[in-house]
Amino acid sequence: MKVLSAQELHQVQGAFGPVGAAIGAVGGAAGYLLNQQLSGSKFSPTTLAWQAGAGAAAGAMAGPAAVIWGFNGALAGGMVTGVASRYGK
């Protein structure tokens, strides 16, 4: 079995850090805002902050894939909630 050098270990650890966190925060906030618009729910600054924080955490740990997955999930949730609220009355 081969022992990895410090440089090789750094290359494979997979951390995205501050850049991923910034992208994740923007993605989380944008996902919430689009969800809120599609669903017609009332805007909540607290929920916006929570979604931006969750996006930042996901982006810092998992990188762009997590941000894209979360953004798409927020869009799908907003569409389903919006359709249900319009036709469920």
Biopython code that builds the backbone (N, CA, C, O; Angstrom):
import numpy as np
from Bio.PDB.StructureBuilder import StructureBuilder

atoms = [
    (1, "MET", "N", (0.831, -1.159, 0.000)),
    (1, "MET", "CA", (0.000, 0.000, 0.000)),
    (1, "MET", "C", (0.892, 1.243, 0.000)),
    (1, "MET", "O", (1.883, 1.305, 0.728)),
    (2, "LYS", "N", (0.535, 2.218, -0.812)),
    (2, "LYS", "CA", (1.323, 3.437, -0.934)),
    (2, "LYS", "C", (0.908, 4.459, 0.126)),
    (2, "LYS", "O", (-0.279, 4.616, 0.412)),
    (3, "VAL", "N", (1.869, 5.134, 0.693)),
    (3, "VAL", "CA", (1.623, 6.199, 1.655)),
    (3, "VAL", "C", (1.566, 7.520, 0.892)),
    (3, "VAL", "O", (2.441, 7.811, 0.075)),
    (4, "LEU", "N", (0.524, 8.325, 1.164)),
    (4, "LEU", "CA", (0.366, 9.603, 0.472)),
    (4, "LEU", "C", (1.231, 10.681, 1.120)),
    (4, "LEU", "O", (1.381, 10.736, 2.341)),
    (5, "SER", "N", (1.791, 11.530, 0.272)),
    (5, "SER", "CA", (2.553, 12.675, 0.794)),
    (5, "SER", "C", (1.571, 13.741, 1.284)),
    (5, "SER", "O", (0.372, 13.641, 1.026)),
    (6, "ALA", "N", (2.062, 14.742, 1.976)),
    (6, "ALA", "CA", (1.215, 15.827, 2.464)),
    (6, "ALA", "C", (0.542, 16.554, 1.305)),
    (6, "ALA", "O", (-0.627, 16.928, 1.408)),
    (7, "GLN", "N", (1.258, 16.759, 0.210)),
    (7, "GLN", "CA", (0.700, 17.427, -0.972)),
    (7, "GLN", "C", (-0.413, 16.595, -1.588)),
    (7, "GLN", "O", (-1.463, 17.134, -1.939)),
    (8, "GLU", "N", (-0.203, 15.296, -1.726)),
    (8, "GLU", "CA", (-1.228, 14.415, -2.284)),
    (8, "GLU", "C", (-2.455, 14.352, -1.376)),
    (8, "GLU", "O", (-3.589, 14.318, -1.855)),
    (9, "LEU", "N", (-2.226, 14.338, -0.085)),
    (9, "LEU", "CA", (-3.323, 14.299, 0.872)),
    (9, "LEU", "C", (-4.158, 15.575, 0.778)),
    (9, "LEU", "O", (-5.385, 15.524, 0.858)),
    (10, "HIS", "N", (-3.503, 16.699, 0.610)),
    (10, "HIS", "CA", (-4.208, 17.970, 0.468)),
    (10, "HIS", "C", (-5.049, 17.984, -0.811)),
    (10, "HIS", "O", (-6.146, 18.542, -0.818)),
    (11, "GLN", "N", (-4.559, 17.388, -1.874)),
    (11, "GLN", "CA", (-5.267, 17.376, -3.149)),
    (11, "GLN", "C", (-6.513, 16.501, -3.113)),
    (11, "GLN", "O", (-7.466, 16.777, -3.841)),
    (12, "VAL", "N", (-6.536, 15.473, -2.306)),
    (12, "VAL", "CA", (-7.670, 14.548, -2.316)),
    (12, "VAL", "C", (-8.643, 14.756, -1.155)),
    (12, "VAL", "O", (-9.629, 14.026, -1.058)),
    (13, "GLN", "N", (-8.403, 15.714, -0.283)),
    (13, "GLN", "CA", (-9.297, 15.862, 0.859)),
    (13, "GLN", "C", (-10.653, 16.426, 0.474)),
    (13, "GLN", "O", (-11.610, 16.218, 1.220)),
    (14, "GLY", "N", (-10.795, 17.131, -0.647)),
    (14, "GLY", "CA", (-12.086, 17.537, -1.167)),
    (14, "GLY", "C", (-12.737, 18.749, -0.525)),
    (14, "GLY", "O", (-13.929, 18.964, -0.745)),
    (15, "ALA", "N", (-12.050, 19.528, 0.231)),
    (15, "ALA", "CA", (-12.645, 20.703, 0.861)),
    (15, "ALA", "C", (-12.737, 21.848, -0.136)),
    (15, "ALA", "O", (-11.819, 22.068, -0.926)),
    (16, "PHE", "N", (-13.842, 22.573, -0.096)),
    (16, "PHE", "CA", (-14.012, 23.714, -0.985)),
    (16, "PHE", "C", (-13.859, 25.031, -0.246)),
    (16, "PHE", "O", (-13.611, 26.062, -0.872)),
    (17, "GLY", "N", (-13.999, 25.017, 1.062)),
    (17, "GLY", "CA", (-13.711, 26.162, 1.912)),
    (17, "GLY", "C", (-14.486, 27.421, 1.633)),
    (17, "GLY", "O", (-15.663, 27.360, 1.277)),
    (18, "PRO", "N", (-13.838, 28.581, 1.793)),
    (18, "PRO", "CA", (-14.529, 29.866, 1.698)),
    (18, "PRO", "C", (-15.186, 30.137, 0.341)),
    (18, "PRO", "O", (-16.266, 30.726, 0.285)),
    (19, "VAL", "N", (-14.552, 29.719, -0.738)),
    (19, "VAL", "CA", (-15.150, 29.952, -2.059)),
    (19, "VAL", "C", (-16.441, 29.156, -2.192)),
    (19, "VAL", "O", (-17.455, 29.684, -2.649)),
    (20, "GLY", "N", (-16.404, 27.887, -1.793)),
    (20, "GLY", "CA", (-17.615, 27.066, -1.831)),
    (20, "GLY", "C", (-18.692, 27.605, -0.918)),
    (20, "GLY", "O", (-19.877, 27.555, -1.249)),
    (21, "ALA", "N", (-18.284, 28.127, 0.244)),
    (21, "ALA", "CA", (-19.253, 28.694, 1.190)),
    (21, "ALA", "C", (-19.932, 29.923, 0.601)),
    (21, "ALA", "O", (-21.146, 30.081, 0.731)),
    (22, "ALA", "N", (-19.165, 30.791, -0.043)),
    (22, "ALA", "CA", (-19.744, 31.997, -0.645)),
    (22, "ALA", "C", (-20.724, 31.631, -1.756)),
    (22, "ALA", "O", (-21.822, 32.183, -1.832)),
    (23, "ILE", "N", (-20.324, 30.705, -2.610)),
    (23, "ILE", "CA", (-21.210, 30.267, -3.694)),
    (23, "ILE", "C", (-22.449, 29.587, -3.117)),
    (23, "ILE", "O", (-23.561, 29.784, -3.607)),
    (24, "GLY", "N", (-22.248, 28.787, -2.075)),
    (24, "GLY", "CA", (-23.369, 28.111, -1.433)),
    (24, "GLY", "C", (-24.347, 29.079, -0.789)),
    (24, "GLY", "O", (-25.559, 28.876, -0.863)),
    (25, "ALA", "N", (-23.835, 30.128, -0.160)),
    (25, "ALA", "CA", (-24.709, 31.121, 0.463)),
    (25, "ALA", "C", (-25.568, 31.826, -0.579)),
    (25, "ALA", "O", (-26.761, 32.041, -0.366)),
    (26, "VAL", "N", (-24.963, 32.181, -1.696)),
    (26, "VAL", "CA", (-25.714, 32.824, -2.780)),
    (26, "VAL", "C", (-26.752, 31.854, -3.336)),
    (26, "VAL", "O", (-27.899, 32.235, -3.571)),
    (27, "GLY", "N", (-26.351, 30.605, -3.545)),
    (27, "GLY", "CA", (-27.284, 29.602, -4.054)),
    (27, "GLY", "C", (-28.433, 29.334, -3.103)),
    (27, "GLY", "O", (-29.580, 29.208, -3.531)),
    (28, "GLY", "N", (-28.135, 29.246, -1.815)),
    (28, "GLY", "CA", (-29.186, 29.020, -0.827)),
    (28, "GLY", "C", (-30.170, 30.174, -0.764)),
    (28, "GLY", "O", (-31.381, 29.960, -0.701)),
    (29, "ALA", "N", (-29.654, 31.396, -0.781)),
    (29, "ALA", "CA", (-30.521, 32.580, -0.749)),
    (29, "ALA", "C", (-31.360, 32.676, -2.023)),
    (29, "ALA", "O", (-32.557, 32.958, -1.964)),
    (30, "ALA", "N", (-30.732, 32.441, -3.168)),
    (30, "ALA", "CA", (-31.466, 32.499, -4.434)),
    (30, "ALA", "C", (-32.528, 31.408, -4.497)),
    (30, "ALA", "O", (-33.639, 31.647, -4.971)),
    (31, "GLY", "N", (-32.193, 30.223, -4.025)),
    (31, "GLY", "CA", (-33.170, 29.138, -4.001)),
    (31, "GLY", "C", (-34.367, 29.489, -3.132)),
    (31, "GLY", "O", (-35.507, 29.228, -3.514)),
    (32, "TYR", "N", (-34.120, 30.080, -1.963)),
    (32, "TYR", "CA", (-35.224, 30.485, -1.086)),
    (32, "TYR", "C", (-36.082, 31.553, -1.753)),
    (32, "TYR", "O", (-37.309, 31.462, -1.732)),
    (33, "LEU", "N", (-35.448, 32.561, -2.342)),
    (33, "LEU", "CA", (-36.210, 33.650, -2.960)),
    (33, "LEU", "C", (-37.073, 33.143, -4.115)),
    (33, "LEU", "O", (-38.220, 33.563, -4.268)),
    (34, "LEU", "N", (-36.522, 32.245, -4.924)),
    (34, "LEU", "CA", (-37.318, 31.682, -6.015)),
    (34, "LEU", "C", (-38.430, 30.796, -5.474)),
    (34, "LEU", "O", (-39.549, 30.826, -5.986)),
    (35, "ASN", "N", (-38.139, 30.015, -4.453)),
    (35, "ASN", "CA", (-39.159, 29.181, -3.825)),
    (35, "ASN", "C", (-40.284, 30.061, -3.283)),
    (35, "ASN", "O", (-41.462, 29.759, -3.472)),
    (36, "GLN", "N", (-39.921, 31.133, -2.619)),
    (36, "GLN", "CA", (-40.903, 32.043, -2.032)),
    (36, "GLN", "C", (-41.779, 32.667, -3.120)),
    (36, "GLN", "O", (-42.988, 32.805, -2.934)),
    (37, "GLN", "N", (-41.188, 33.040, -4.241)),
    (37, "GLN", "CA", (-41.958, 33.630, -5.339)),
    (37, "GLN", "C", (-42.873, 32.603, -5.996)),
    (37, "GLN", "O", (-44.029, 32.900, -6.296)),
    (38, "LEU", "N", (-42.359, 31.397, -6.221)),
    (38, "LEU", "CA", (-43.154, 30.360, -6.877)),
    (38, "LEU", "C", (-44.290, 29.857, -5.993)),
    (38, "LEU", "O", (-45.381, 29.564, -6.482)),
    (39, "SER", "N", (-44.032, 29.759, -4.704)),
    (39, "SER", "CA", (-45.052, 29.224, -3.805)),
    (39, "SER", "C", (-46.035, 30.293, -3.346)),
    (39, "SER", "O", (-47.136, 29.971, -2.898)),
    (40, "GLY", "N", (-45.652, 31.551, -3.451)),
    (40, "GLY", "CA", (-46.509, 32.635, -2.999)),
    (40, "GLY", "C", (-46.510, 32.819, -1.493)),
    (40, "GLY", "O", (-47.369, 33.509, -0.945)),
    (41, "SER", "N", (-45.552, 32.203, -0.828)),
    (41, "SER", "CA", (-45.487, 32.324, 0.632)),
    (41, "SER", "C", (-44.948, 33.704, 1.024)),
    (41, "SER", "O", (-44.330, 34.405, 0.223)),
    (42, "LYS", "N", (-45.205, 34.066, 2.282)),
    (42, "LYS", "CA", (-44.751, 35.357, 2.791)),
    (42, "LYS", "C", (-43.230, 35.335, 2.985)),
    (42, "LYS", "O", (-42.669, 34.337, 3.438)),
    (43, "PHE", "N", (-42.577, 36.436, 2.641)),
    (43, "PHE", "CA", (-41.123, 36.545, 2.782)),
    (43, "PHE", "C", (-40.747, 36.570, 4.257)),
    (43, "PHE", "O", (-41.382, 37.243, 5.068)),
    (44, "SER", "N", (-39.691, 35.814, 4.587)),
    (44, "SER", "CA", (-39.191, 35.778, 5.958)),
    (44, "SER", "C", (-37.684, 36.003, 5.950)),
    (44, "SER", "O", (-36.949, 35.164, 5.430)),
    (45, "PRO", "N", (-37.197, 37.124, 6.519)),
    (45, "PRO", "CA", (-35.756, 37.353, 6.567)),
    (45, "PRO", "C", (-35.026, 36.285, 7.371)),
    (45, "PRO", "O", (-33.877, 35.957, 7.074)),
    (46, "THR", "N", (-35.688, 35.746, 8.384)),
    (46, "THR", "CA", (-35.065, 34.689, 9.189)),
    (46, "THR", "C", (-34.852, 33.432, 8.357)),
    (46, "THR", "O", (-33.783, 32.824, 8.410)),
    (47, "THR", "N", (-35.864, 33.040, 7.589)),
    (47, "THR", "CA", (-35.736, 31.863, 6.727)),
    (47, "THR", "C", (-34.695, 32.098, 5.641)),
    (47, "THR", "O", (-33.951, 31.185, 5.283)),
    (48, "LEU", "N", (-34.642, 33.312, 5.118)),
    (48, "LEU", "CA", (-33.622, 33.641, 4.119)),
    (48, "LEU", "C", (-32.225, 33.443, 4.707)),
    (48, "LEU", "O", (-31.348, 32.866, 4.062)),
    (49, "ALA", "N", (-32.026, 33.921, 5.926)),
    (49, "ALA", "CA", (-30.721, 33.768, 6.581)),
    (49, "ALA", "C", (-30.396, 32.299, 6.833)),
    (49, "ALA", "O", (-29.258, 31.874, 6.630)),
    (50, "TRP", "N", (-31.390, 31.515, 7.276)),
    (50, "TRP", "CA", (-31.161, 30.085, 7.498)),
    (50, "TRP", "C", (-30.793, 29.370, 6.203)),
    (50, "TRP", "O", (-29.888, 28.536, 6.190)),
    (51, "GLN", "N", (-31.493, 29.692, 5.111)),
    (51, "GLN", "CA", (-31.219, 29.047, 3.830)),
    (51, "GLN", "C", (-29.841, 29.444, 3.296)),
    (51, "GLN", "O", (-29.126, 28.610, 2.740)),
    (52, "ALA", "N", (-29.473, 30.699, 3.463)),
    (52, "ALA", "CA", (-28.139, 31.137, 3.045)),
    (52, "ALA", "C", (-27.069, 30.430, 3.874)),
    (52, "ALA", "O", (-26.040, 30.019, 3.338)),
    (53, "GLY", "N", (-27.306, 30.289, 5.171)),
    (53, "GLY", "CA", (-26.356, 29.580, 6.036)),
    (53, "GLY", "C", (-26.236, 28.104, 5.679)),
    (53, "GLY", "O", (-25.137, 27.550, 5.651)),
    (54, "ALA", "N", (-27.371, 27.476, 5.406)),
    (54, "ALA", "CA", (-27.341, 26.065, 5.011)),
    (54, "ALA", "C", (-26.613, 25.904, 3.684)),
    (54, "ALA", "O", (-25.853, 24.953, 3.504)),
    (55, "GLY", "N", (-26.841, 26.824, 2.755)),
    (55, "GLY", "CA", (-26.137, 26.782, 1.475)),
    (55, "GLY", "C", (-24.645, 26.982, 1.647)),
    (55, "GLY", "O", (-23.844, 26.337, 0.970)),
    (56, "ALA", "N", (-24.271, 27.877, 2.554)),
    (56, "ALA", "CA", (-22.848, 28.116, 2.815)),
    (56, "ALA", "C", (-22.188, 26.869, 3.398)),
    (56, "ALA", "O", (-21.081, 26.505, 3.001)),
    (57, "ALA", "N", (-22.861, 26.222, 4.329)),
    (57, "ALA", "CA", (-22.299, 25.002, 4.924)),
    (57, "ALA", "C", (-22.160, 23.902, 3.883)),
    (57, "ALA", "O", (-21.129, 23.231, 3.818)),
    (58, "ALA", "N", (-23.195, 23.714, 3.066)),
    (58, "ALA", "CA", (-23.141, 22.679, 2.032)),
    (58, "ALA", "C", (-22.062, 22.993, 1.001)),
    (58, "ALA", "O", (-21.330, 22.100, 0.574)),
    (59, "GLY", "N", (-21.962, 24.254, 0.605)),
    (59, "GLY", "CA", (-20.957, 24.649, -0.376)),
    (59, "GLY", "C", (-19.545, 24.493, 0.139)),
    (59, "GLY", "O", (-18.644, 24.116, -0.611)),
    (60, "ALA", "N", (-19.341, 24.782, 1.422)),
    (60, "ALA", "CA", (-18.000, 24.664, 2.002)),
    (60, "ALA", "C", (-17.558, 23.209, 2.091)),
    (60, "ALA", "O", (-16.379, 22.904, 1.914)),
    (61, "MET", "N", (-18.496, 22.316, 2.363)),
    (61, "MET", "CA", (-18.140, 20.907, 2.539)),
    (61, "MET", "C", (-18.181, 20.103, 1.246)),
    (61, "MET", "O", (-17.275, 19.317, 0.968)),
    (62, "ALA", "N", (-19.231, 20.300, 0.457)),
    (62, "ALA", "CA", (-19.415, 19.438, -0.714)),
    (62, "ALA", "C", (-19.195, 20.138, -2.039)),
    (62, "ALA", "O", (-19.097, 19.479, -3.074)),
    (63, "GLY", "N", (-19.118, 21.440, -2.028)),
    (63, "GLY", "CA", (-18.827, 22.182, -3.231)),
    (63, "GLY", "C", (-20.017, 22.399, -4.147)),
    (63, "GLY", "O", (-21.165, 22.331, -3.706)),
    (64, "PRO", "N", (-19.749, 22.658, -5.420)),
    (64, "PRO", "CA", (-20.791, 23.041, -6.373)),
    (64, "PRO", "C", (-21.916, 22.021, -6.528)),
    (64, "PRO", "O", (-23.063, 22.409, -6.750)),
    (65, "ALA", "N", (-21.619, 20.743, -6.417)),
    (65, "ALA", "CA", (-22.656, 19.728, -6.584)),
    (65, "ALA", "C", (-23.756, 19.899, -5.542)),
    (65, "ALA", "O", (-24.937, 19.785, -5.870)),
    (66, "ALA", "N", (-23.389, 20.169, -4.300)),
    (66, "ALA", "CA", (-24.378, 20.352, -3.236)),
    (66, "ALA", "C", (-25.195, 21.613, -3.460)),
    (66, "ALA", "O", (-26.397, 21.629, -3.197)),
    (67, "VAL", "N", (-24.555, 22.665, -3.943)),
    (67, "VAL", "CA", (-25.260, 23.917, -4.186)),
    (67, "VAL", "C", (-26.293, 23.727, -5.293)),
    (67, "VAL", "O", (-27.433, 24.172, -5.162)),
    (68, "ILE", "N", (-25.905, 23.079, -6.363)),
    (68, "ILE", "CA", (-26.826, 22.847, -7.477)),
    (68, "ILE", "C", (-27.981, 21.964, -7.045)),
    (68, "ILE", "O", (-29.132, 22.231, -7.391)),
    (69, "TRP", "N", (-27.683, 20.913, -6.292)),
    (69, "TRP", "CA", (-28.729, 20.010, -5.826)),
    (69, "TRP", "C", (-29.701, 20.748, -4.910)),
    (69, "TRP", "O", (-30.914, 20.582, -5.043)),
    (70, "GLY", "N", (-29.196, 21.550, -3.993)),
    (70, "GLY", "CA", (-30.050, 22.304, -3.082)),
    (70, "GLY", "C", (-30.877, 23.359, -3.793)),
    (70, "GLY", "O", (-32.045, 23.561, -3.461)),
    (71, "PHE", "N", (-30.286, 24.028, -4.762)),
    (71, "PHE", "CA", (-30.995, 25.052, -5.530)),
    (71, "PHE", "C", (-32.145, 24.422, -6.302)),
    (71, "PHE", "O", (-33.260, 24.945, -6.295)),
    (72, "ASN", "N", (-31.879, 23.298, -6.970)),
    (72, "ASN", "CA", (-32.924, 22.611, -7.721)),
    (72, "ASN", "C", (-34.013, 22.076, -6.795)),
    (72, "ASN", "O", (-35.193, 22.095, -7.146)),
    (73, "GLY", "N", (-33.627, 21.607, -5.631)),
    (73, "GLY", "CA", (-34.609, 21.141, -4.651)),
    (73, "GLY", "C", (-35.513, 22.274, -4.186)),
    (73, "GLY", "O", (-36.719, 22.083, -4.027)),
    (74, "ALA", "N", (-34.943, 23.443, -3.969)),
    (74, "ALA", "CA", (-35.739, 24.599, -3.554)),
    (74, "ALA", "C", (-36.714, 25.014, -4.652)),
    (74, "ALA", "O", (-37.861, 25.358, -4.367)),
    (75, "LEU", "N", (-36.263, 24.983, -5.902)),
    (75, "LEU", "CA", (-37.153, 25.312, -7.012)),
    (75, "LEU", "C", (-38.304, 24.319, -7.109)),
    (75, "LEU", "O", (-39.459, 24.715, -7.260)),
    (76, "ALA", "N", (-37.991, 23.035, -7.023)),
    (76, "ALA", "CA", (-39.034, 22.012, -7.102)),
    (76, "ALA", "C", (-40.021, 22.160, -5.955)),
    (76, "ALA", "O", (-41.231, 22.060, -6.157)),
    (77, "GLY", "N", (-39.511, 22.398, -4.754)),
    (77, "GLY", "CA", (-40.387, 22.587, -3.603)),
    (77, "GLY", "C", (-41.289, 23.797, -3.766)),
    (77, "GLY", "O", (-42.468, 23.746, -3.419)),
    (78, "GLY", "N", (-40.748, 24.873, -4.286)),
    (78, "GLY", "CA", (-41.542, 26.082, -4.516)),
    (78, "GLY", "C", (-42.634, 25.864, -5.542)),
    (78, "GLY", "O", (-43.756, 26.340, -5.369)),
    (79, "MET", "N", (-42.315, 25.149, -6.612)),
    (79, "MET", "CA", (-43.320, 24.876, -7.637)),
    (79, "MET", "C", (-44.441, 23.992, -7.101)),
    (79, "MET", "O", (-45.618, 24.264, -7.335)),
    (80, "VAL", "N", (-44.074, 22.937, -6.385)),
    (80, "VAL", "CA", (-45.083, 22.039, -5.824)),
    (80, "VAL", "C", (-45.963, 22.773, -4.820)),
    (80, "VAL", "O", (-47.186, 22.629, -4.842)),
    (81, "THR", "N", (-45.351, 23.551, -3.946)),
    (81, "THR", "CA", (-46.115, 24.310, -2.946)),
    (81, "THR", "C", (-47.022, 25.339, -3.618)),
    (81, "THR", "O", (-48.174, 25.512, -3.219)),
    (82, "GLY", "N", (-46.504, 26.018, -4.632)),
    (82, "GLY", "CA", (-47.309, 27.022, -5.355)),
    (82, "GLY", "C", (-48.497, 26.409, -6.051)),
    (82, "GLY", "O", (-49.604, 26.940, -5.954)),
    (83, "VAL", "N", (-48.304, 25.305, -6.752)),
    (83, "VAL", "CA", (-49.423, 24.645, -7.452)),
    (83, "VAL", "C", (-50.439, 24.124, -6.441)),
    (83, "VAL", "O", (-51.646, 24.268, -6.638)),
    (84, "ALA", "N", (-49.954, 23.521, -5.364)),
    (84, "ALA", "CA", (-50.857, 22.983, -4.346)),
    (84, "ALA", "C", (-51.682, 24.091, -3.698)),
    (84, "ALA", "O", (-52.868, 23.900, -3.433)),
    (85, "SER", "N", (-51.072, 25.238, -3.443)),
    (85, "SER", "CA", (-51.820, 26.320, -2.785)),
    (85, "SER", "C", (-52.837, 26.952, -3.731)),
    (85, "SER", "O", (-53.889, 27.409, -3.284)),
    (86, "ARG", "N", (-52.540, 26.985, -5.035)),
    (86, "ARG", "CA", (-53.477, 27.578, -5.980)),
    (86, "ARG", "C", (-54.670, 26.675, -6.261)),
    (86, "ARG", "O", (-55.804, 27.146, -6.343)),
    (87, "TYR", "N", (-54.416, 25.377, -6.408)),
    (87, "TYR", "CA", (-55.483, 24.463, -6.777)),
    (87, "TYR", "C", (-56.081, 23.726, -5.584)),
    (87, "TYR", "O", (-57.073, 23.012, -5.728)),
    (88, "GLY", "N", (-55.491, 23.892, -4.426)),
    (88, "GLY", "CA", (-55.990, 23.226, -3.234)),
    (88, "GLY", "C", (-57.093, 23.991, -2.524)),
    (88, "GLY", "O", (-57.668, 23.488, -1.559)),
    (89, "LYS", "N", (-57.394, 25.187, -2.980)),
    (89, "LYS", "CA", (-58.398, 26.024, -2.298)),
    (89, "LYS", "C", (-59.794, 25.616, -2.669)),
    (89, "LYS", "O", (-60.759, 26.211, -2.189)),
]
sb = StructureBuilder()
sb.init_structure("model")
sb.init_model(0)
sb.init_chain("A")
sb.init_seg("    ")
for serial, (resi, resn, name, xyz) in enumerate(atoms, 1):
    if name == "N":
        sb.init_residue(resn, " ", resi, " ")
    sb.init_atom(name, np.array(xyz, "f"), 0.0, 1.0, " ", f" {name:<3s}", serial, name[0])
structure = sb.get_structure()
